[in-house]
């Protein structure tokens, strides 16, 4: 009886190895960031400044929903203001917006090491005040057994006019000294998804 159970277990091993395992893909905060280059037009000559959103955090659920919450504390904006009142610290860790997209995890699972694919993800901005969608072509490259690098597949840019039309963004930018910015705001993404 015991011998049969061991044989049955040994027979199951190849079947278990053949079944694709869906990964629990998460962004590695230490290696996931976005940089935006804002050109200020209200001075004597245009000046370009670079701003970063670091420590990107998010995951892909089993149903393929990618959620990417963004907080003020992830940006380099607070360090540019200098000394701030303590209440700003509470606001800094509050989620400002959450970006949501669909990305089937089995597509990542199917990549071989060194292989890349391009997927156009439609990100929705989830807040009470903003209802916006943006399609972004992203390149996914398998770098290791449990690592997939995410970069943009073609040049990305935000619309500076749309940024300045948003009252919250305009307030933050004006506090930083931006009164008028170029309509073309290039964005660079470099992130790492890991299978936890």
N, C-alpha and C positions, 0 to 999 in steps of 0.2 A: 504494500500500500504506500509506504513512504517512498519507495523507489519510483513508483508511478508518478507521484507528486513532483519529485525532482525532475523526471523526464518531461513532464508537462511544463514545468517552469523553464527548463532549457529550451523547449520548443517555442515558448512564447517570446524569448529574447529577440530573435530576428524580426518578429512581428512588431515588437515595441520599437525597435530601432528604425523600422520602415515607416512608422506613423510620424507625419510631420508634427513637431511640437511648436505650438504657437507661443512666441516669446512675449514676455512682459516688457515691452520697450519703453524706456524712460530717457529723458534728456539728462546728460551728465552736466550739472550746473557749473562745475569747474572748467568745462571745455565747450561751453555753449554761450555765444554772444552775438549781438547785432551791433553794427556801427552805422551811424547816419552822419552824412557830411552836409552841414547847413552853411550856405553862403549868405553872409550878411550884406545887404545892399545899401543900408542907410548911412554909411560912413563916407569918407572921401574916396575910397577905393573899395571894391568888393573884397571881403575877407572870408575865407572858408574855415569853419570850426568843426571838429569831429567830436561826436558824442556817442557814448556806448551804453548799451543795455547788457549787463553781465548776468551771470548766474541764472540763465534761462532754465526754468523748471517746467516739466510737463510730462505727460505719458500718453501712450496709445492704449486704449482699453480693448478688451477682447472683441467688442463689436466694431472696432476701427475708429473710434472717436479720439482725435488728438485734441487735448486741452492744454492751452498755454497761458497761464495767468501772468499778468505783468503788474509789478508794484513799483512805486516811485523809488524805493530803496535800491532797486536793481540798476538804476541809472546813475550816471556821474553828475547829475544836476545838483543834488544836495551839496556836494563838496564844493561846487562853484559859488554857492550862496554864503559860505563862511558859517559863523555862529548863528544858529537858529534856535527858536524857543523849543522847550521840551515837547510841547504838543505836536510839533511837526514830526517827531519820531513815531508817534502813534499813527499819523496819517501816512507816513512813509511805508509802513508795512501792510497797509490796506491794499487789497487788490483793486487796481484802477479799471482794468479791462481784462477780459479773457478772450483769447483768440481760439476759435473752434474750427476744426476741419475733419474730414474723413480720410483715413489712410489705413487700408486693410493690412493688418500685421503680417498676414501670410505672404504679402509681396516682399516684405523685408526678409522674412524667413527663407524665401526661395532664392535669395541672392547668394552666389558663390563668393568666396574671398577674392577681392580684386575686381569684382563685377560691379557695374553701375547701371542705374536706370533713372529716367527722368519721369516725374509725376507732377502734373499740374494740380495743386491743391487749392480749393476755394475756401479761404479763411473768412469766417464770420466774426464780427466784433460783437461781443455780448455785454451790453450795458443797458441801463434804463433809457439813456439819452441818445445812444448811437445805434443805428441799424445800418450796417455797412458790410459789403462783401467784396473780396479782392481775390482774383485768381493769381497764384504764384507758381511758376514752374521751378521745381526743386530737383536737385540731383542727389540721389542716395547712392553711396559707395560703401560696399562691405569692406572694412579694413581688418577685421578679425572675426573670430568665431562669434563673439558677442558684441561687436562694435560696428556701427554704420555711421559714416560721416554724412552730414547734410549741408549742402551749399546751394546757392542759387544757380539755376541752369542757364540763365541769361541775365544781363544787367537789370537790376531792380532800382526803382526810384519811387519816392512818395511825391505827391503833388503839394508843393509848398503853399499854393493858394488854399487848398482844402485844409491844410494844417492851420493856417492863420484864420480860416473861417470858423474853426472850432474854438469856442470861447475859453475853454479850460486850457487847451494847448497854447492859444495866443497869450493867455495870462502868464503861463510858465515861461514862454519864450520872451515876453516883454520884461519879465523880472531878470532874465539873463542878458538883457540889453538888445534883443532883436526887435526892431520896429518894422523892418521890411526884409523879407528873405527871397532868395531865388525860387522860382516855381519848380525847379528840378532839384530834389533832395536825394542823392544817391544813397543806397542802403547795401551793406555787405553782411551776409549771414555766414556764420561758421559754427556748426553745432555738432554734437556727438550723441547719437542714440545708443544706449547700452541695454543689453538683455539682462535684467536683474534676476 
